[in-house]
Structure formats: C-alpha cells, structure tokens
Amino acid sequence: MPAAAPTGGSTYNRKSRRAWQAKKKAIAKSDNPEGLKEQPDNSLFGKKRRHQSEGADEAEPATKGQKTAQRARAPVLKTDPAVQLAANRKKSEKAAKKSPSGGKHPFKAGAGAGSAYADKATKKKGEVADSKAHSRPHKEAVKASLHAWERLRAEKTSPKEREELIDGVLDSFKDSMVQVLQKHDAARVLQSCYRLGTQAQRDELMKRVKGQVVPLSLSHYGHFFVMCVVRHGTMAHKQALMAELNGHVAELVAHAEGSAVLQLIYTSVASIPQRNAFYRELWGKEFALLRQVEHSDLAKLFEADPACKPRVLRRLENLLSKAARKGLGMTTIVQRGLADLLQHADSAQQALLATTLKEAAPHVMHTRDGARIASNCVRHADAKDKKAILKAVKGYVVKAACDPNAALVLCTALEVVDDTVLLRKLLLSELLSELPTLCVDAHGSLPLLSVLAPRDKRYFDAAQLSVMGKQGDGNSKKDADTRRAELLQVLLPPLCRLCEMSGARLARSPHGGSVLYECLKAASDGVADVDKALRALATVALKPAGAEAGEEEQAAGEKEEEEKGEVEEEAEEEEEEEEEEGEDEEEGEGEDEDEDEEMEEAADEEEGVEEAKAETKSGEGAAAPASATINKAKQSKSGLEAYAHLPLVTHPYAARVLKKLVQEHPLFSEELLEQMSGSLKQWACDGAGWLVLALLESERSGATAMAELAGDAAAIRQSGAVGCRSLADALEARSAEAVAATPSKPKRARK
C-alpha cells in the first residue's frame, strides 16, 4: 500500500484561534471599531486616553507588558453629606463642651468651620419655620374647627350638640373671623356654621363680618361665604349685604369672584328699584355717589341730559368691554349694559362692539338682553363676523327657534344678512328639517313668518320688534325685497308640500294657521303653485280630524314614493354624467321631505267622537255635520281640546283661516262651495256662519250661495249661532237689492 501524501498545516490550529480571539477582544475594547480616521480634537468616540491626548503623533504604541497611565477616580461617597455634616456638628459641640476654650482650638480648624456652617444652616431652617408659622397664625384653631366640622354637619348629630360645636368654632375664631375666611378649609367650616346655626349664631357671624363684605366678595374663598348668606340667610341679612355693596358695583362687575356675588344678589334679592340703582352705578362715579338721578334706562337719561351721553357711553364701553374680555358677559347686569350701549352708540362704536362681542353673542341669545346684544351684533357686524356668528349657531338652530328670545335673533339674521346662500346652508336647512314641528310652535313659527310676512304686527308685538332692532338699520347692502325673494325660492316649495299634505293640522293650530295662510298668500304671487294645496284643504274641510288622518297618511306615503323615485332618477343621471365627463359635479343639498303627517288623536275615548267616526265610516251624515256630536265635544272639554275633533269649517281657528283663504283665493271659494253645496244652512247654524258669509261675498261663489240660501234668512237668524245674524242681514240686503233691480211690469189701464 503506497504511503499517504503529506498535508499542509491546518489554518484552524490553536495559534490561529488565539490570534483571532485576541483580535476580537481588541475590537470590542476599541473606541473606534470601524477604523475610521480620527481628528486630533475629536471626541465622537469617547474620551481619549491620556497617552493619546498627550502627543499621539510622536508617542509610540504601548507594548504588551506596558500599562497605560489612568486618571484617578473620585472617591465614592458612602454617607449622605447632610448626615455627615450633622455628625461633624455634634462632634464639634462635644469638643466645645470638653474644651475650656469653647472649642476654638487653633489646631481644629476643620471642626470650627463645620460648626459655623451647621449653625448657619440651623438658623436658616429656623427662619423658614418662623415664616411658615407667620403665614398660618391660626393653624391650631383651624385644625380644631375641622374636627368639629366633621361632627356638626353629620345628620345624626343632635341640634343641641351641633349648637355647642358651632359655639366652639366661633369662640376659636373670635378675633380673626375675616382672616380665616380667606382660607379654603376655614371658609367651608364657617359656611356650615351659618347654614346650620341658630338665629343668634347667624347674627353673631354677620356682626363679625360687618364692614368687610366687599373685601370678602373679592376674595377667592371668602366670596363663597357671602353667597351662602344670600342663599340661606334672612331678608335682613341680605339687605345688609346689599347696603354694603352699594357704591362698589363697578368694582365687582369686572371681577371674577365679585361678579358671581353681584349676579346672585341682582337676580334673586334685589327689587326693581334696587336693580336700577345698581345699574346706574355703571354710568359713572357721580351716579354712584350723589344718587340724584332716578332714571331707569339710558334713553330717559339722554333725553333729560344730552350732554352726558358721550361720557356715559365711554364709561360703559371701557367697563363692560373689560368684563366681556374676562368672560363675564353672561351676568345679567352686564348684558343689560351692553344691550343699551349697542342701542345708543354711534355706528363706529357699534361696529367695534359687534366685533368684540361676536364670540359671546351665541351664548347669551337665550335671554332678553342677550337677544338684543346678538341682534345688534348681527345687524352691525361686517360680513366676516356675521358668518362667524351664524357658524357658531350651526347645529342649534331648531333649539334656538323654539326659544322666545333666540328666535328673534334668527329673525334678525334672515332680515339683514346679505349672503342668502349662507342663510340657506346654515339656517334654512335646519329649519326645513323640522318644519312640521316648527310651524305649530308659538316661537318656532316666528323665523318662518319673518320671511313670509316681515315685521307684520299681527305676529310680532312691539317688544319683539324692539329686540330685533330698527328696520333698515345696519350695514346691509342688498335690497330687502331682493333678499326676501331669494329666501322664498328656498322656503316656499317645502312649505307648500306641507300645506298640501297636512293643511288641516296646520289650520287647527293658531300659529300653524298663520303659517298656512301666509305661505299660500306668498305663493299665489307666482313663486310656487298652490292649487294642489287649496284643493286638498277644501277636500278635508268638512271631515272630522279622525277621518282625515288616514287620507293624509296615504298622501304622505305616495308623496314619499314619488320623491324617492325622483331621487333615484337624479342619482342615475349623475352617475352617467360622471362616467361621461370624468369629473366630480356638485350635488345639491337634498331636503328631508319625509314628514310624519299622522294626526294626534287626542281623547279618542269620548263617546261623541266615536259616534261621529262610526257615522263617517258608514257613510251616514257625511255631508251634513252632527250637531249632537259637536255639542258633546264642547261640553266635555275646555279650550282648544274641546274643538280638537271638529271639522275645519266649525273650528274656531281653522274657520278664520278658511275665511281669509276664501277672500284671498277665488279658486278656494269655488272648491269649498262645491264641498258644502246642499248644506250651507245647516253648516251656518252649527257655527260656520262667518265662513258661509265669506262665500256669499265672494265673486265666484256668491251667486250660487245666494241661490241656495234664498228664503232662509229668518231661520238662520233664529239659530243664534256665531255669525248667523250678520249672514241673515247680508241675505236680506241682497234679496232687497235683487227685488229693487228687477224691472216692474207696467199696469194695465182700466177701461
């Protein structure tokens, strides 16, 4: 067998492995493992070694057995320096006691220095303790009162024990009542003492704070005690507080804590003369000190003394603007002052105040003076500020419309804002979404009527018009008729649909009837078609409320299906246009026209109503009214509930609306006469006399009505129903006119 060929030495021997391990250790310990080029003063890779920092270019590398010099480390502290200092101080004190020289040995300089430093630290701690004790001089008394407070406010504590505890607290604060009321804990204790104490203890508390009510009202914690007295005190104590606050109203009104006290006293305690006295103090110091003027508002003051107008307005502007900037514009007296200021200021001041108060206006519009402020801000602000105010109201338009004061602000906005597109997006879109509810609401109908019948005195009284402001005042540039026409284009179509589907429900409401009449009156000018609404109203005019509910529900369902079909067709057309053009088109804002038109069937358990429904279903007496049913309904209930199920022609509110529509629309008179034909006399005797008289006086229906009622004047007069006497007089007058107009035949001469 031949010998094997010699092989080379393996690279994986012990020597190679040791060299590789040493290399890895060197790399791990190196500050620059990547071997990057270092700058002379570079500290990127950590602190340089001493031999590198001292001439690294000339020094030779250290050999294996040679150790590099290292910096000595600082000794590790094993004890707290403060503890060590205290120990040194104790040692020095002991040495001072043993040494006859008092520890001032010349060879113990270290101990003497430590003792001096310790004495200085001790002195400083003592000063801090003294300052804390000085800042809380009543610490022990307050601490004891807190323990008593826990017992006296418990329900299980007996009245006698509570009285003793309160006496103890008052004794502990005998000479420091006002000072401890500045503390958060002691103020709470004394509030409980006043609220739960006897009358003698309350009198004692008021005696101790006498003369310090104004400083307490301006205190962060002390004003809570003053408010506690206002809420739980006797009238004598409240009047005592008011007497001390006289002359300091201007100081309190712009103070965070003082305004809270002033608001509580102004709204819950002060009478009308006292409120006027408080308000006069805002006009100037002379009114607060002299008290010679007894005017209740600025209008009377400026009428009596026109020279003081600039001075008073400047004073009010400075004071109330300061309060508004601090967020204190919600108080009643500030709102009253700002409303008067906006009313009597010149145009420049009004524009400046509107800009200042634009953020606060939406938050105060629910009060009467706040509504005056918001209306003036909307009226005198520029376009940008008007937009900011309307955006702040977005989402709360329906709630504001149902408020008696905020609704007037919406009326002002619809009257003075020129941007009708903005009004449509921010106001009308929300109003139209709740149209059935708002139309029958006493205040919700006002914004609608402000567009349908602007400032009509039948719907707006003098006080409401004064809140809205003077017509034509402000910085509006668009013509009022143009603005109204643009708003009617948006408002009338959904209103006409509502009148068509639920006209009977609107007619039975005093406020809904006004909206119904004004809507059909405005739409008759060519803005929208009203024939369908008039025919639908004439169809249900003779039916009780229960019988017409099903028809309205069916009509609403059909209308809803038609609208859904129209929406689907529009969506398909839009999709086709998007596919063809490849561009996104703006989609008009859809109106939610799904309305619940089902009538509220109140008091269906009445026997007379059930009989009327049965007769209606069976077809008996559908044309003629049931007099017995009407009388039962009138006797069983009072007010509007007594007429809830009567037909429209005999309903007290609906009949008035129908009479106006007969006089306004000839088409409606023809349609209604067609429904009532054959039973005009019976309807007149059952309460529809005024409506029949309107049909008689109409040009289109007068001849037909006269032909049917000829010869019934005496019977109608004897019925004694509402309007029957006037109807009988009209019939007799027309009969006389007809006889007089008939040519008489010539008499034959006798032979």
ChimeraX attribute file (.defattr): number of C-alpha atoms within 10 A of each C-alpha:
attribute: neighborCount
match mode: 1-to-1
recipient: residues
	/A:1	3
	/A:2	4
	/A:3	5
	/A:4	6
	/A:5	6
	/A:6	6
	/A:7	6
	/A:8	6
	/A:9	7
	/A:10	8
	/A:11	9
	/A:12	8
	/A:13	9
	/A:14	10
	/A:15	10
	/A:16	12
	/A:17	12
	/A:18	11
	/A:19	11
	/A:20	12
	/A:21	12
	/A:22	12
	/A:23	12
	/A:24	13
	/A:25	11
	/A:26	12
	/A:27	14
	/A:28	11
	/A:29	10
	/A:30	12
	/A:31	14
	/A:32	14
	/A:33	12
	/A:34	8
	/A:35	9
	/A:36	8
	/A:37	7
	/A:38	11
	/A:39	8
	/A:40	12
	/A:41	8
	/A:42	10
	/A:43	10
	/A:44	11
	/A:45	12
	/A:46	9
	/A:47	11
	/A:48	16
	/A:49	13
	/A:50	13
	/A:51	15
	/A:52	15
	/A:53	12
	/A:54	11
	/A:55	11
	/A:56	14
	/A:57	9
	/A:58	8
	/A:59	10
	/A:60	10
	/A:61	11
	/A:62	10
	/A:63	8
	/A:64	6
	/A:65	6
	/A:66	8
	/A:67	8
	/A:68	11
	/A:69	9
	/A:70	9
	/A:71	7
	/A:72	6
	/A:73	6
	/A:74	6
	/A:75	6
	/A:76	6
	/A:77	7
	/A:78	7
	/A:79	8
	/A:80	9
	/A:81	10
	/A:82	10
	/A:83	10
	/A:84	12
	/A:85	15
	/A:86	15
	/A:87	14
	/A:88	19
	/A:89	21
	/A:90	16
	/A:91	14
	/A:92	23
	/A:93	17
	/A:94	13
	/A:95	18
	/A:96	17
	/A:97	11
	/A:98	11
	/A:99	12
	/A:100	10
	/A:101	10
	/A:102	13
	/A:103	19
	/A:104	15
	/A:105	14
	/A:106	8
	/A:107	8
	/A:108	12
	/A:109	12
	/A:110	11
	/A:111	21
	/A:112	20
	/A:113	14
	/A:114	19
	/A:115	21
	/A:116	13
	/A:117	14
	/A:118	19
	/A:119	13
	/A:120	12
	/A:121	12
	/A:122	11
	/A:123	12
	/A:124	12
	/A:125	12
	/A:126	12
	/A:127	12
	/A:128	11
	/A:129	12
	/A:130	12
	/A:131	12
	/A:132	11
	/A:133	12
	/A:134	11
	/A:135	10
	/A:136	13
	/A:137	14
	/A:138	16
	/A:139	13
	/A:140	11
	/A:141	15
	/A:142	21
	/A:143	13
	/A:144	13
	/A:145	22
	/A:146	17
	/A:147	13
	/A:148	18
	/A:149	21
	/A:150	10
	/A:151	15
	/A:152	24
	/A:153	15
	/A:154	10
	/A:155	8
	/A:156	9
	/A:157	12
	/A:158	11
	/A:159	14
	/A:160	8
	/A:161	12
	/A:162	22
	/A:163	18
	/A:164	14
	/A:165	20
	/A:166	24
	/A:167	14
	/A:168	15
	/A:169	23
	/A:170	19
	/A:171	12
	/A:172	17
	/A:173	20
	/A:174	12
	/A:175	11
	/A:176	13
	/A:177	18
	/A:178	19
	/A:179	15
	/A:180	23
	/A:181	25
	/A:182	18
	/A:183	16
	/A:184	13
	/A:185	15
	/A:186	25
	/A:187	22
	/A:188	17
	/A:189	24
	/A:190	24
	/A:191	21
	/A:192	17
	/A:193	24
	/A:194	22
	/A:195	18
	/A:196	18
	/A:197	22
	/A:198	15
	/A:199	13
	/A:200	9
	/A:201	18
	/A:202	18
	/A:203	15
	/A:204	14
	/A:205	19
	/A:206	20
	/A:207	11
	/A:208	15
	/A:209	14
	/A:210	14
	/A:211	14
	/A:212	13
	/A:213	22
	/A:214	22
	/A:215	13
	/A:216	23
	/A:217	25
	/A:218	19
	/A:219	19
	/A:220	15
	/A:221	20
	/A:222	26
	/A:223	23
	/A:224	21
	/A:225	25
	/A:226	22
	/A:227	19
	/A:228	16
	/A:229	20
	/A:230	21
	/A:231	15
	/A:232	14
	/A:233	18
	/A:234	14
	/A:235	12
	/A:236	9
	/A:237	17
	/A:238	19
	/A:239	15
	/A:240	15
	/A:241	21
	/A:242	20
	/A:243	11
	/A:244	14
	/A:245	20
	/A:246	16
	/A:247	20
	/A:248	17
	/A:249	21
	/A:250	23
	/A:251	16
	/A:252	21
	/A:253	25
	/A:254	22
	/A:255	19
	/A:256	17
	/A:257	19
	/A:258	23
	/A:259	26
	/A:260	20
	/A:261	25
	/A:262	23
	/A:263	18
	/A:264	16
	/A:265	22
	/A:266	21
	/A:267	14
	/A:268	10
	/A:269	17
	/A:270	17
	/A:271	12
	/A:272	12
	/A:273	11
	/A:274	14
	/A:275	16
	/A:276	17
	/A:277	22
	/A:278	24
	/A:279	21
	/A:280	25
	/A:281	20
	/A:282	25
	/A:283	23
	/A:284	16
	/A:285	15
	/A:286	13
	/A:287	18
	/A:288	21
	/A:289	11
	/A:290	8
	/A:291	13
	/A:292	9
	/A:293	12
	/A:294	13
	/A:295	14
	/A:296	15
	/A:297	14
	/A:298	19
	/A:299	15
	/A:300	12
	/A:301	17
	/A:302	16
	/A:303	10
	/A:304	11
	/A:305	10
	/A:306	11
	/A:307	11
	/A:308	12
	/A:309	18
	/A:310	13
	/A:311	12
	/A:312	17
	/A:313	22
	/A:314	15
	/A:315	16
	/A:316	21
	/A:317	20
	/A:318	10
	/A:319	19
	/A:320	23
	/A:321	20
	/A:322	16
	/A:323	21
	/A:324	20
	/A:325	13
	/A:326	12
	/A:327	13
	/A:328	21
	/A:329	26
	/A:330	18
	/A:331	21
	/A:332	20
	/A:333	24
	/A:334	26
	/A:335	23
	/A:336	18
	/A:337	24
	/A:338	22
	/A:339	22
	/A:340	19
	/A:341	22
	/A:342	24
	/A:343	18
	/A:344	15
	/A:345	17
	/A:346	12
	/A:347	15
	/A:348	10
	/A:349	17
	/A:350	21
	/A:351	20
	/A:352	14
	/A:353	22
	/A:354	26
	/A:355	18
	/A:356	17
	/A:357	21
	/A:358	22
	/A:359	16
	/A:360	22
	/A:361	26
	/A:362	22
	/A:363	16
	/A:364	22
	/A:365	24
	/A:366	19
	/A:367	17
	/A:368	20
	/A:369	22
	/A:370	29
	/A:371	27
	/A:372	29
	/A:373	33
	/A:374	32
	/A:375	28
	/A:376	28
	/A:377	30
	/A:378	31
	/A:379	28
	/A:380	25
	/A:381	26
	/A:382	17
	/A:383	14
	/A:384	9
	/A:385	19
	/A:386	23
	/A:387	18
	/A:388	13
	/A:389	21
	/A:390	20
	/A:391	15
	/A:392	18
	/A:393	18
	/A:394	13
	/A:395	12
	/A:396	12
	/A:397	22
	/A:398	22
	/A:399	13
	/A:400	21
	/A:401	26
	/A:402	19
	/A:403	17
	/A:404	19
	/A:405	23
	/A:406	27
	/A:407	26
	/A:408	32
	/A:409	31
	/A:410	26
	/A:411	21
	/A:412	23
	/A:413	24
	/A:414	25
	/A:415	23
	/A:416	25
	/A:417	25
	/A:418	20
	/A:419	15
	/A:420	18
	/A:421	13
	/A:422	14
	/A:423	17
	/A:424	19
	/A:425	13
	/A:426	19
	/A:427	25
	/A:428	22
	/A:429	19
	/A:430	18
	/A:431	23
	/A:432	21
	/A:433	17
	/A:434	15
	/A:435	22
	/A:436	20
	/A:437	15
	/A:438	23
	/A:439	27
	/A:440	21
	/A:441	16
	/A:442	17
	/A:443	20
	/A:444	27
	/A:445	23
	/A:446	27
	/A:447	27
	/A:448	28
	/A:449	21
	/A:450	20
	/A:451	21
	/A:452	25
	/A:453	21
	/A:454	18
	/A:455	20
	/A:456	12
	/A:457	11
	/A:458	8
	/A:459	16
	/A:460	17
	/A:461	11
	/A:462	10
	/A:463	8
	/A:464	18
	/A:465	16
	/A:466	13
	/A:467	22
	/A:468	27
	/A:469	18
	/A:470	12
	/A:471	13
	/A:472	13
	/A:473	12
	/A:474	20
	/A:475	17
	/A:476	18
	/A:477	10
	/A:478	12
	/A:479	11
	/A:480	15
	/A:481	9
	/A:482	11
	/A:483	18
	/A:484	18
	/A:485	14
	/A:486	13
	/A:487	19
	/A:488	20
	/A:489	13
	/A:490	16
	/A:491	20
	/A:492	21
	/A:493	17
	/A:494	17
	/A:495	22
	/A:496	23
	/A:497	19
	/A:498	22
	/A:499	28
	/A:500	22
	/A:501	25
	/A:502	29
	/A:503	26
	/A:504	29
	/A:505	26
	/A:506	23
	/A:507	28
	/A:508	26
	/A:509	21
	/A:510	19
	/A:511	22
	/A:512	27
	/A:513	25
	/A:514	23
	/A:515	25
	/A:516	26
	/A:517	21
	/A:518	18
	/A:519	25
	/A:520	24
	/A:521	17
	/A:522	17
	/A:523	21
	/A:524	15
	/A:525	10
	/A:526	8
	/A:527	13
	/A:528	17
	/A:529	16
	/A:530	23
	/A:531	17
	/A:532	14
	/A:533	21
	/A:534	23
	/A:535	17
	/A:536	19
	/A:537	23
	/A:538	25
	/A:539	16
	/A:540	23
	/A:541	26
	/A:542	23
	/A:543	24
	/A:544	22
	/A:545	25
	/A:546	23
	/A:547	19
	/A:548	20
	/A:549	21
	/A:550	14
	/A:551	16
	/A:552	23
	/A:553	18
	/A:554	14
	/A:555	16
	/A:556	23
	/A:557	17
	/A:558	12
	/A:559	17
	/A:560	15
	/A:561	13
	/A:562	12
	/A:563	15
	/A:564	14
	/A:565	12
	/A:566	12
	/A:567	13
	/A:568	12
	/A:569	12
	/A:570	13
	/A:571	13
	/A:572	12
	/A:573	12
	/A:574	16
	/A:575	14
	/A:576	12
	/A:577	14
	/A:578	13
	/A:579	11
	/A:580	9
	/A:581	9
	/A:582	10
	/A:583	9
	/A:584	11
	/A:585	11
	/A:586	7
	/A:587	9
	/A:588	6
	/A:589	9
	/A:590	8
	/A:591	11
	/A:592	14
	/A:593	18
	/A:594	14
	/A:595	19
	/A:596	13
	/A:597	21
	/A:598	18
	/A:599	17
	/A:600	12
	/A:601	12
	/A:602	12
	/A:603	13
	/A:604	13
	/A:605	9
	/A:606	14
	/A:607	14
	/A:608	19
	/A:609	22
	/A:610	14
	/A:611	14
	/A:612	24
	/A:613	19
	/A:614	13
	/A:615	14
	/A:616	17
	/A:617	12
	/A:618	9
	/A:619	10
	/A:620	11
	/A:621	12
	/A:622	15
	/A:623	16
	/A:624	17
	/A:625	20
	/A:626	18
	/A:627	14
	/A:628	12
	/A:629	18
	/A:630	21
	/A:631	14
	/A:632	15
	/A:633	21
	/A:634	17
	/A:635	9
	/A:636	12
	/A:637	14
	/A:638	10
	/A:639	8
	/A:640	15
	/A:641	14
	/A:642	18
	/A:643	21
	/A:644	24
	/A:645	26
	/A:646	27
	/A:647	25
	/A:648	28
	/A:649	30
	/A:650	24
	/A:651	21
	/A:652	19
	/A:653	21
	/A:654	26
	/A:655	23
	/A:656	21
	/A:657	23
	/A:658	26
	/A:659	20
	/A:660	15
	/A:661	21
	/A:662	24
	/A:663	16
	/A:664	16
	/A:665	17
	/A:666	15
	/A:667	15
	/A:668	25
	/A:669	26
	/A:670	20
	/A:671	19
	/A:672	25
	/A:673	22
	/A:674	14
	/A:675	16
	/A:676	20
	/A:677	14
	/A:678	15
	/A:679	15
	/A:680	21
	/A:681	22
	/A:682	18
	/A:683	22
	/A:684	24
	/A:685	20
	/A:686	22
	/A:687	23
	/A:688	26
	/A:689	28
	/A:690	23
	/A:691	27
	/A:692	27
	/A:693	22
	/A:694	21
	/A:695	27
	/A:696	24
	/A:697	17
	/A:698	19
	/A:699	14
	/A:700	16
	/A:701	22
	/A:702	18
	/A:703	13
	/A:704	16
	/A:705	24
	/A:706	19
	/A:707	10
	/A:708	14
	/A:709	18
	/A:710	12
	/A:711	14
	/A:712	14
	/A:713	19
	/A:714	14
	/A:715	13
	/A:716	24
	/A:717	17
	/A:718	12
	/A:719	15
	/A:720	15
	/A:721	16
	/A:722	16
	/A:723	19
	/A:724	27
	/A:725	19
	/A:726	15
	/A:727	22
	/A:728	22
	/A:729	15
	/A:730	17
	/A:731	23
	/A:732	17
	/A:733	12
	/A:734	15
	/A:735	16
	/A:736	12
	/A:737	11
	/A:738	11
	/A:739	11
	/A:740	10
	/A:741	9
	/A:742	9
	/A:743	8
	/A:744	8
	/A:745	6
	/A:746	6
	/A:747	6
	/A:748	6
	/A:749	5
	/A:750	4
	/A:751	3
